[in-house]
Amino acid sequence: KDFRPTYHVAAPTGLLNDPNGLIFDGEHYHIFYQWFPYDAMHGMKHWKHYITRDFRTFHEGDMLIPDEPFESHGCYSGGAILWQDNIVAFYTGNVRRASDNQRVPHQNMAIFDKSGKLLEKRCIISEPPAGYTEHVRDPKPFITPEGKIRFVVGAQRNDLTGTALLY
């Protein structure tokens, strides 16, 4: 007997983690969440991508796999928006510095078409701004009334106080 849920998103294997976007494209919903496919524990995160019309039947879109230098140690939290007929995901990709193994976050963007096909990924911010620690992460995008894409990230200053940065 299959004990998997019928009306809920469930990871096919491993760990389902942070939800990172629920987007309606005019016809389908796109659901993104962090996923570690290899075990039921935290590890190098991917983003799983499901598409549905009715939240009962799902098919998979392309996912984010940490296969680029700017995300070599995982695709972490972020968000997604519908932009000019595509789904644009913003996420933090982690890289470890060879000199001291410290995490360096990169703020990245991935573009999907409405069918769920990944069209491109790219790094848009490669290092924390001056005055901030490596804890700059988790971009949440939005569209301004003027039609511009902006995103907010959580950040930690060098004095270890927290803030948010707007890009």
C-alpha positions, 0 to 999 in steps of 0.5 A: 500500500502506498502511504504517500499523501494524495492532496499534498506536495510530498518529496519523492525522496529525502527532505522537503524544506522551505517553500520558496514560491507559489506562482500562478501563471494564468493557467497553472500554479508553480510550487517551488521548495528546497529539497535535499534528495539524498537523505531525510536530513539537511544537506546540499539543497536543490529546488524541487518544482511542481506544476498543477492546475487543481492541487490534486494532480502534479507534474514536475518542472525542471528543478534547480540543481547546484551545478554552477560555480555560484551555487556549488554548495547548494541552492537555498531560500528565496522566492519567485515571481511571474515576469513577462510570461516567465517565472523568475526565481531568486535564490541564495547559492552558497559557495565555500571559500577554499582558503578558510571554508567560510560560506560566501552567499551569491544572490542568483536568478533562474528563469523558467518558462510556463511549461516548467523548463529552466531557461537560464541561471545566473549570479546577480550579486557575488559577494556581500556588500562592504560592512556585512558578514557572509549572512546576506541571503534569502531574496524575496522578490516583488514588482514595484508599481512602476513595473521594476523588479526589486528584492529584499534580503536578510543581512547581518552587519559586521557588528552582528546586528541584523537588517534588510537590504533592498536591491 
